[in-house]
Amino acid sequence: MSIARQTYITFALLILTWIIAWTLKVYVLDSRFTWLTTSLGGFAFWTLAKLVVWILPALWLIRLSGRTVGDVLNVSNWKSAVAWGLGFGLVIASTVVGPRVMRGQPLLTLQPTFAALNAVIVAPIFEEFLLRGAVLGNLVRVHSLRTANIVSSLLFVSLHVPGWFFMGHLTEKLTAPLGGAFSIFVLGLAFGYATHRSHSVAGGMVAHFVNNLAA
């Protein structure tokens, strides 16, 4: 079986497991353990769930390609990762921050909450490690960068779909021209190129961090 096919199958199983996790929390656990409905409880549950449902399969996919976590992170190339990540991140963030400046609004609107911690730390690290480090890194071995990046960006969108559905935002996110599925897809392309140009998934993580910080 080709590495691309194994990657697609693994990701499909990951999405199925992610749907089960959402179903379990919303329809079973929240009613039995009210602590899970608090901001801290929700943060703890979803961080643990992502470690199990996202990161473990990501480690398997990386190993499948004959790479190591060290190869994916490529820490020795951190200067390039920071430069490319900041470059892509600031360009993307400027589309949000620019209008705020013109309207005299604060540059940053995130409040110090567990939701913000998830948005600026957990999401950039976990999502980029899975989508760009594992999936994109596997697909570029059998596809062109353009094709691999498009496919991994579409999978990036699909990763958000269960959450949108269970939170009641699916129709809005799929039809909104900005801020929905299309924006997630475009961001995925940018994060993918940041990772490719910097030769490190840290490039995508930095770009993702800057974007979410400004959002």
Secondary structure by P-SEA (a helix, b strand, c coil): ccaaaaaaaaaaaaaaaaaaaaaaaaccccccccccccaaaaaaaaaaaaaaccaaaaaaaaaaacccccccccccaaaaaaaaaaaaaaaaaaaaaaaaaaaccccccccccaaaaaaccaaaaaaaacccccaaaaaaacccaaaaaaaaaaaaaaaaaaaaaaaccaaaaaccccccaaaaaaaaaaaaaaaaaaccaaaaaaaaaaaaaac
